[in-house]
């Protein structure tokens, strides 16, 4: 089976976690980039990556790279690719472009030029131009134009892989499943350790933790991948890979707790937990986090408190201060990880993190703050050192 150069995109800050996942899955020649990891693998690995990677957004493979100096050279480079060998003329397609070059004023023009090249190549070969679909195309082409080089990739995933398929309805601005899985893996949590999210929203962190604990592939709930529409799709190979990954699922007696104040959101979290089939691992409750008590004496806390539009600026400091108080006085012996996009909120917690990791929640720059919680003053246990920013 022919090797492919595969590029897997992710959120900034999760690159190393994704690289570790790819390595464990069997990817070779791994290279870390900004918001992406590349590797070598065959068609079967591409199927497996889509089905099994928890921190991947899209799995793409490189079909061409060529120098570009203007619109004509871009058109020529894209036109020379044998597009009718990849998809049919009666299927829809789309072209996206990420631009980091002074050659073009915006990313829309090169995308349009590439669309024309693909359509013209089809018209010459078949006499018909395929239609363009911006929303749900059968086939998606991704251009990366960096300085004077254009890379052409094909998106094998289709819609972003953070759309697992288990969520029914969600709260406003829910945490991405990919980011939730990423921060759990960054925390170093292990399934035998109790995990608590006492402001769990629609349940994303508890559910992703349960999937990790049970070794349940994130693709279990997925209904469709783009590669299933391709001319060279090997359904027998995909089903074999899928079954082998599902065979790795284990019965795990994990103790994972989620708590949510809003009754409507709590009900949606319950529906999502049931949809994901992890009711045996996730225990949900409804109430104020200040009153929540799991009964556990040790464990890991991972929370994503509201910030930005969810919480007015004047409320941030008092709210985050109450989080700090609850952690300090109610969770001695625990580790806590807080994801926040609010520097003011982070400062108001009143606890010194032992680790600060920069990650992005979409366009929002955040910090994943790690705390070791214990009784008494910190300097009575060990010398204090300010946590430093890391990439992961």
N, C-alpha and C positions, 0 to 999 in steps of 0.2 A: 504494500500500500504506500502511495506516494506521501512523502513528508510535506507538511505545510508550515509556513511561518505564521504563527498565530499571535494575534494581539488581543489582549483582554483588558477592557477598560474598568476602572473603579473610581471611587472617590479619593481625592487627595488626602493622604494620611494613612490610607489602607494598603498602599502598594506592597509593603513587606509582608503583611498578612496574606495578601493574595498570592504573592510569590511562593510563600510557604505552602499554601493550598495546592498551587499548580505543581510544585515539586512532589508533594505527597501523592498527587493524582497520576504522576508519571510524565509530566512535561520535561523537556530537555532544553539545554542551551538557554536558560532563563536569563532575561535582562529586565531590570527595573527602570521604568521611565516615569515621567510625571503623569499621574492619574492612569497609568497603564502598566502592564507587564507583558513582555513578549516571550515566546517560547517556540520550540519545534515539536510538532506532533502530527499524527496522521488523521484521517477522517474520523476514525473511531475515537481518538482523543478529543477531537472537536465536539463530537456528540456527548462524550462523558463530561467535558468541561461545562457545557451548557446545563447538563442535568445535575451536576454535583457541586460546583463552586458556589460558596456562600457569599463571597465578597466581590463577585463579578457583576458588572452591569451589562456588558455586551462582549460576546466572543466573535472576533472577526479574523479573517485570514487575508494575507497580502497577495494580490494577484499581479501587481506591477509597481515599479518605481522608475521614474524617469525625470530628467532635468526639464525645467519649465522656465521660460523667460517672458512669455506673453500669452494672450488668449489663444493664439493659433497653435502654439506648441502644446498647450494644455489639451486643446481639442484633438490634436493629432495623437498624443500619447494615449488618451482615453479611447479614441476610435480604433486604434490598433489592437485592442484587446478583443478576443473572440467572444463577445457577449452572448450570441445565440447558443453557445455550448453550455452556458450557465442557467439560463431561464428561457421560457417560451414567450413568443410574441403576444400571446393572449393573456399573459400575466402583467400585473402592474409593477411599476418600479419607482424608486425615489433616489435622489442623490443628496447627501448631506456633506457639508464642507467645514472643516476646522482650519482656519487661516492664521498663519504666523509668518507673514511675508509682506513686503512693501509692493509686491507686483500687482495686487488688486486692492481696490478701495474697501471692499466688503466681501463676505463669504457667499453672498447670493449669486453674484455674477459667475464665479468659477463653477458653482453647482449647476447653474443654468447651461453653461457651456458644455459641461460634462454630460448633462441630460441630452443635449442635441447630438453629441458625438455617439452616445449609446443608441439613440433612436435612429440616427442615420446609418449606423452599422447594421441594425436590424432591417431597415428598409432596403439596403443594398442586398442583404442575404436572403430576405424572405418576401420583400415587396410590401411589408407592413411595419408601421411603427407601433411599438407597445405604448400603452397609456401610462401616464404618471399619476401616482396616488400619494398625497402628502400625509394622509392619516394612517392607513394600515396597508402599506404596499406589500406585495408578495416577495419583492426582492429589493434590498436596500444596499446602495453603494456609499461608502464613506471615503471622502478625500481628505488627506492630511497634507496641506501645502506648507512646507517649512522652508523659508528663504527661497532657494531656487530648485527645490526638489518636491515632486508630488508623489505621494504614496496612494495607491488605490487599493482599498480593502472592501471585502464583502462581509456584511453583517449576517452571521449565521443564527443569531438569537431572535431577531425580530424585535418585538417590544422589549424594553429593559427588563433584565432578569430580577430586578427588585420586585417586580410584580409577580410574586410567588403564585397567587391564586387562592390562598386560604382566607384572605380578608373579605368579609361581606360588606360592612360599612365601617367607616373610620371617622375619627375626630378630625377637626380642622388641622391642617398641616401635620399629618402624622409622620412619625419617624420612619425613614426608609428601612425596609427589611435588611437591605445590604449593609447599611450603616449600623443597624442594631446588631447584626451578626459580627460585624467588624469590631465593635467596641467590646463585645463579649469576649472575642478571641484575644483582643489586646489586653484585656484585664487579667488573662491567665486563669480564669475560672475553670474549674473541673467539675464534672457532673456529680461527684460524690459530696460536693460542698453545697450547702443550702444557698439559694440565690433569692434575693428580694428586690422587687421594684415596687416601692410604695406609692408611686404616682405613675401607673403603667399605661394610662391612656387606653387605646384600643388593644393593648396587650402584645405589642410587637416584640419587646425585649423578652418577656417570659416565653412567648411562643418560639422565638428563634433559639433561646437557650434550650428549650425542650427538644427542638429538632437536632441541635448539636449533641445533646445528651443521648438521644436515641439513635444517633447516626442516620437520621432520616434525611435523604437528599432533598434539597430545596425544590428540585424539579418534580417532585412527587405530585404536586398539585397543578402543575403547568399543563395547559391544554394544547399549546401550539408553539412550535419553533419555526423560524424561517426556513431552516435547512430541509424541513419536511416537504417544502414546495419545489425543491431544486430538481433538475433533471437527473443528477447523479445520486439522489437520495437512496441509501441502502437501508430499507426498512428492517430487514432481517438483522443486520448488524446493530442498528439502533435498539431494537427490542432486546437483543442479547445483552448489550451494555446496560440498558435500563434494568433488566431483571437482575443482573449481577450486582448493581449498585443497591437495588432494593433488598437483595439478600443480606446486605451488611447491617440492616436495621436490627437493633437489639432491644430487649426489654430492660429498661433502665428505671430504677427506683429513685429518680431524682426528686428533690423537694424544692420546688420553684414557686415563689409567692408573688402575686400581683395585687395591687390595691389601687382603686380609683375613686375619687371623690364624686364625680359627676355620675348620676344614676343612669342616664341614657348612654354615656360612653362605656360605663361598666357593663351594661347589657350587651353592647356591641363587642366588647372584649370577650365576654362569655361565648358569644356566637362564633367569634374568630377562633377561640381555643377549641371549640367543638368542631369547627370546620377543619382545623389542622389535625384533629384526632389526638390531641395531647392532654386530654382531661385528666389522665391518670398521673401526670407529672406536674401540672399547673393548678394551683389553688388560688382562686380569685376572691376578693372581698371588696366591699364598697364602704368608704368612709374617709375621714380626714387622716392624712399620713401621721399626724401627731398622736393619734390614738391607735394606730396600727401596731399589732404585736403578733409576730408569727410564732412565738414561743421558742424560737431557736436561740442558742447561746453563742454560736459562732457561725460565720458565713460571709457571703459577698453581697454587697448592695450595689446595684447599678441603676441609676435613675437619669432621666432626661427631663429636668424641670422646665416649666414654661419660661419663655423669654421672648423678646421682640414684640410682635403683634399680640401674642397671647397674654402679655402682662405689661401694664403701663409702667413707665420708667420709675414713677414715684413709689410703686409697690415693690420694685425689684429688691432693694436692699433689705427691707423688713422681711420679705418672703424668704430670701436666701439665708438671712440670719436665723430664721426659725428652722430651716433645714439643718444648719450647722449645730444649733442647740439640740435638735432631736438626735442627730448622729452622735454628738458628744456624750449625751446623758442616757441614750437608750440603746446604743449599739457598741458598747465596749467589747473589744475582742474581734470585731468584724473588720473587713476591708470594705471601703466604699469607693465607688467610681461615679463621678458626676459629669455628664456631658452638658456643656452650656456655651451659648454664644454671647453671653453677657459678662464683660469684664467687671462691671459694677457688682453683679450678682456673685461672681466668683470671689471677689474681695470681701464681700459681706458674709461669706460662710463662716469666717473666723477660725478656720483650721488651716494648717499649713500642709499642702500636698507634697507627697514624696515623689510624685511624677506628674508632669504636664505634657500631654500629647496633642499636637495640633492636628485637627481633622476638619473636614468641611461637610456641613449638612446642606447639600445643594450649593448655593452661592455663599452661604453664611459661614464665615470662619469661626470655628468653635475650639474649645479646649476640653479634652477628656482629662479630668483631674482625679488622681488616685490618692486616697487617704488611708493611713493605718490608724484605727481608732482604739484608744486605750484610756484607762482611768488616770487621773492626775495630770500633771504638766508634762509636756513633751520633753523638755530638757532634763526631766528626772529619769527618763528612760535612755535617751542617747542624745548626742550633740545634734543640734538642729542644722539642717542645710536646706536652703531654698530649692524647691523642685525646678528643674530646667526643662525648657521646651525640647521635645524630640519629634521626629517625623513618624515614629511608630515603633 
